[in-house]
Amino acid sequence: MIVMFSILLTLASLMMIVLVLMHKGRGGGLSDMFGGGISSSLGGSSVAERNLDRITVGIAVIWVVCIFALGLLLKVSS
C-alpha cells in the first residue's frame, strides 16, 4: 500500500510540474524572460486554459491526498 501511494505521489508530482509549466504567464517575470510575453497578445482565458486549470487542481488534490495517506500509513506502520 505504501509503495502504491509512493508511486502515485511521484507521478502526481511530475504531472504538477508539467502542468504548472504549461500555464500562460500573467505578468513580468521568468515566463517573459524565456519568451512567454510573445503570446500575451491573445488576451482572455480560453477553454483550453480553463481546462488546464481544472486538471491542475485535480492533480493537486490527488497529490495532497497521497501525502496525507502516506503520512498516516507510515505513522501506523512504525
C-alpha contacts under 8 A as a table, 3 or more apart, distances in Angstrom:
res1	aa1	res2	aa2	distance
1	M	4	M	5.13
1	M	5	F	6.41
2	I	5	F	5.28
2	I	6	S	6.08
2	I	70	L	6.42
2	I	73	L	6.79
2	I	74	L	7.69
3	V	6	S	4.99
3	V	7	I	6.16
4	M	7	I	5.26
4	M	8	L	6.18
5	F	8	L	4.94
5	F	9	L	5.91
5	F	66	C	5.86
5	F	69	A	7.41
5	F	70	L	6.47
6	S	9	L	5.05
6	S	10	T	6.18
6	S	66	C	7.65
6	S	70	L	7.37
7	I	10	T	5.11
7	I	11	L	6.23
8	L	11	L	5.15
8	L	12	A	6.03
8	L	66	C	7.16
9	L	12	A	5.07
9	L	13	S	6.00
9	L	62	I	7.98
9	L	63	W	5.85
9	L	66	C	5.76
9	L	67	I	7.21
10	T	13	S	5.09
10	T	14	L	6.28
11	L	14	L	5.21
11	L	15	M	6.15
12	A	15	M	5.03
12	A	16	M	6.02
12	A	59	I	6.15
12	A	60	A	7.57
12	A	62	I	7.04
12	A	63	W	5.68
13	S	16	M	5.08
13	S	17	I	6.37
13	S	63	W	6.86
14	L	17	I	5.21
14	L	18	V	6.42
15	M	18	V	5.11
15	M	19	L	5.99
15	M	59	I	7.43
16	M	19	L	5.10
16	M	20	V	5.97
16	M	56	T	6.64
16	M	59	I	6.66
16	M	60	A	6.97
17	I	20	V	5.39
17	I	21	L	6.22
18	V	21	L	5.23
18	V	22	M	6.26
19	L	22	M	5.07
19	L	23	H	6.70
19	L	52	L	7.32
19	L	56	T	6.15
20	V	23	H	5.48
20	V	56	T	7.35
23	H	49	E	7.30
23	H	52	L	7.49
24	K	36	G	7.34
24	K	49	E	7.90
25	G	28	G	7.92
25	G	31	S	5.47
25	G	32	D	7.14
25	G	36	G	6.11
25	G	37	G	7.47
25	G	40	S	7.91
27	G	31	S	7.87
27	G	32	D	7.33
28	G	31	S	7.09
28	G	32	D	5.64
28	G	33	M	7.90
29	G	32	D	5.58
29	G	33	M	6.42
30	L	33	M	4.95
30	L	34	F	6.46
31	S	34	F	5.51
31	S	35	G	6.59
31	S	36	G	4.79
31	S	37	G	7.16
32	D	35	G	5.23
32	D	36	G	4.40
32	D	37	G	4.68
32	D	38	I	7.90
33	M	36	G	6.97
33	M	37	G	7.82
35	G	38	I	5.86
36	G	39	S	6.30
36	G	40	S	7.24
37	G	40	S	5.21
38	I	41	S	7.15
39	S	42	L	6.15
40	S	43	G	6.24
45	S	49	E	6.06
45	S	50	R	6.84
46	S	49	E	5.19
46	S	50	R	6.40
47	V	50	R	5.14
47	V	51	N	6.13
48	A	51	N	5.10
48	A	52	L	6.04
49	E	52	L	4.96
49	E	53	D	6.21
50	R	53	D	5.00
50	R	54	R	6.34
51	N	54	R	5.04
51	N	55	I	6.17
52	L	55	I	5.14
52	L	56	T	6.06
53	D	56	T	5.10
53	D	57	V	6.24
54	R	57	V	5.19
54	R	58	G	6.18
55	I	58	G	5.02
55	I	59	I	6.18
56	T	59	I	5.21
56	T	60	A	6.08
57	V	60	A	4.94
57	V	61	V	6.23
58	G	61	V	5.18
58	G	62	I	6.42
59	I	62	I	5.03
59	I	63	W	6.10
60	A	63	W	4.91
60	A	64	V	6.25
61	V	64	V	5.19
61	V	65	V	6.17
62	I	65	V	5.14
62	I	66	C	6.14
63	W	66	C	5.20
63	W	67	I	6.37
64	V	67	I	5.12
64	V	68	F	6.34
65	V	68	F	5.21
65	V	69	A	6.02
66	C	69	A	5.04
66	C	70	L	5.96
67	I	70	L	5.20
67	I	71	G	6.09
68	F	71	G	5.06
68	F	72	L	6.18
69	A	72	L	5.18
69	A	73	L	6.03
70	L	73	L	5.04
70	L	74	L	5.91
71	G	74	L	5.28
71	G	75	K	6.07
72	L	75	K	5.10
72	L	76	V	6.12
73	L	76	V	5.19
73	L	77	S	6.05
74	L	77	S	5.14
74	L	78	S	6.26
75	K	78	S	5.55
